[in-house]
């Protein structure tokens, strides 16, 4: 248990809940560290067969916290690189968790929140949930989460969404592969419980091997992901301290449009 992440058990299923509903479960240093630690703990727990990840309140996760972004905007390239590597470790830990994972997407998922959804084996979202990869509007790119988002939706859809930064609905997320299923507001838990039921019938060793098999056939291993993470951390650090990135972050924090934005 922590200040920003809740862990609950129901039989062999562990539910991990992002608990910063006041800021739409946005990431900061504490949430990143605590979620990584909780995921590592459930990975070691032989009593856990399935992991469900969700958010408290109206949102799944709004991505980066405003105050965290303000600090990163003022930091140098090396501090930004270290910050990006911590987020990359979180995504890598979730993606390669040796147990089946389900994203219970209870509301909006933006930026890094989309990354969490993409890292889970199965994603079920509530009808009306909205998604966006809007980093380009800040003069940035979704570098850290890109391997997992591209693996989930394919390069073609990723190119559109990385470039446009547009908001899209749950139904579109399902069409492109980010979600496996869209459930009505009152049916989200039933949809998740149904998948948990089927997952409980599989052999845990076979499921771990099956997950690794699918990832290996797609060319993704923990070692290759770590190498890509190092490259992407350098990229995001460079963009955050660039003139365009500084302007975009400043405009966002000041609630105004950057100079390049056209109506």
N, C-alpha and C positions, 0 to 999 in steps of 0.2 A: 504494500500500500504506500502511496505517496501523496503529495499535495496536488498534483495535476493529473495523475493517472490512477484509476481504480481497477482493482483486480477482484473478480468474484468467481466462485466455482459452483457449477451445477452438475453433479455427477463427474463425468470425465471431460466436460467442456469448461474451458476457462473463458470468461468474458473480460476483455480489457476495454475500459471506457476512458476516453479523453475527457477530463473534467475541468475544462476552462470555459464553460458555457457563456460566461460573461463577455468573453472576447471570441466567441464562436470557435472555441477549441483551437485557437491559433498557436503556432509553434513559438516557443522561446527556448533559451538554453536549458531551462529546468525541465520542460516537457520532453525535449529531445533526449536528455540524459536519463530521465525517469522511465520513459517508454522503452528505450533501449535496454535498460536494466530489467524491466518487467518481462520483456520478450526473452531475454537471456535466461531468466529464472524459469519461465514456463517451458522453455526448450529443454531444460535439465530435469524437469518434473515428469517422471514416468507415469504418474497418475493422470496427466493431461493428454487427451487424445485429439482434441479439436480446440482451436483458438478462434474466438469471435472478437473482432475489433470494431468498436463503434464510438459514437460521441454523445455527450450529454447535451440536452437542450435542442435547439432548432437546427443546428448545423453539425455536420460530420467533422470538418476542419476547414477553416478559412485560410490555411497556409501560414505565412509568416506573420508574427505578431508585430504591431505597429512600433512598439518601443524597441523590440529586438532589431527591427529594420533601421530604426534611427541610430542605434549603436553601430550597426554594421556600415551604415553610410559614412560614419565618422572614422571608421577603423581603416588601417592600412591594408595593403594587399595580403601580407602574411597572416594577419588576424582573420581576414575574410577567408583565406584558404583553410585555416584551421577550423573555422566555423563550418565551412562547407563539408569538410571531412567528417565532422561529427554528425551532420545530417545524413551524409552518405553512409556512414556506419549504421545508422538507424534503418535506413531503407534496405541496406544489404542484409541486416539481421532479420528483418521481416520477410524479405523475399526468399531467403534460404533457410527459414525456420524449418526444422526437421519434422514438422507436424502439419496437418491440413489447417489452412487459415481461411476465414470468411470475413469479408468486409461487410458489415451491416451498416449501410450508408443511409443514415437517418435524416440527412438534409444536405445542404450545400457542401461541396468539396472544391476548393480552389487551390491552385499551385501545388504545394507539398501535400495537401490533402488528396489531390488526384494521385500523387505518387504513392501514398499509402494504399489507396484502392487498387492501383495497378500491381502492387507488390503482393497482394493477397491471392490465394489460389482461386477463390470463388468470391464474386462480388454481387451483392443483392442490394438494390437501391429503392428508396421509397419514391413513389410517383410524385412529381413536382420538384424533386431535388435538382439543383443546378450545379454545373461544373464549368471550370475555366482554367486555362493555362495562359494567364494574362501577363506573364513576365515582360514580353516585348513592349508593353505599354510603359514600363519603367526603364526601358533601355537595357533590359537583362534578358536572359534565356533560362528555360527550365533545365539547367545542365545536370544537376545532381539526380533528378528523378527520370531523366530522359531514357536511360537503358530500360527501365521497367515500363514506362509509358509506351515506348516504341514496341516492346515485346507484347504488350497487351492489345494495342490498337493497330499496329503496323506502321511502317514508315510513311505511307501515303496520307493517312488520316493525321498522323503526328505533324507532318509538314504543314498541313492546313492550320491546325490548331495552335502550333507553336508560332506560326507567322501572324495569324489573325488576332489571337488573344480573345476570341469571341466567347461569349457565354452560351452553353448548350444545355439542353434538357436531358432528363433521365432516359427518355425514349431514344434519343440520339446516342447517348452513351451506350445503351444496349445494342444499337445497330452496329456500332463500330467496335464492340468487343470490350469496352471498359467495364460494363456491367454484364452479368450473365442473365439477370432477371430484374424486372421492375415490379414492385409489389404495391398495392394500394395502401394508403396511410394506416388503415387498421389491420393490414395483413402482413406487415413486415416481419414481425416476430414469428408468425406461422411459417412464412417462407424460409426464414433462417432455420427454424427448428426442424423443418422437413429435411434440409440438407444435412444438419447435424445428425439426424436419425440415420440417413444413408451412410454418412461417413463412419459412424460407429460400427457398421457392419464389416468394414475392411480391416485387414490385418495391419497393425501399426508399422511393422517392419516393411511390409510390401508397400504401404502408402508412402513411407519415407523414400524408398527406392524408386517408386513410380514418379514422385515429384522430382527427384534428382534426374531421372531418365528424361522426362519431358524437358527440363531445363538444359540438360547436356545436349540433347538432340537439337535444341534451338541455339546452341553455341554459348550458353551462359553457365559459368561456374563461379564459385566464390572468388577464385584466384583472378579470373578474367574481369570480374566485376570490380575487384579492388584496384586493378590497374586502370580501368576506365574511370573509376571514382577519383583517382589522383589527377588524371588529365582534366576531368570536368571541374574539380575543385579549383584548379589553376585558371580555368576559363572563367568561372563565375567571379573569382577574386579579381581578375583583370578587368572584367566588365563593370564590377561594382565601383572600382576606383577610377574608371575612365570618365572623360568629360560627359559623355552621353548618359552613362549610368548614374553619375552624381546628379546630373540635371533631372533625370527621371525620378530618382528617389526623392530628391528635394521637392519636386512638383507634387509627388504623391503625398508626402508628409505634410506639405502646405495646402493640400486639397485644391490644387490648381492643375491645369493642363500643361504638359511640357510644350516647348516651342514647336516641336515637330508634329504635334497632334492636330489633325484636320477634321473638321466636322463633315 
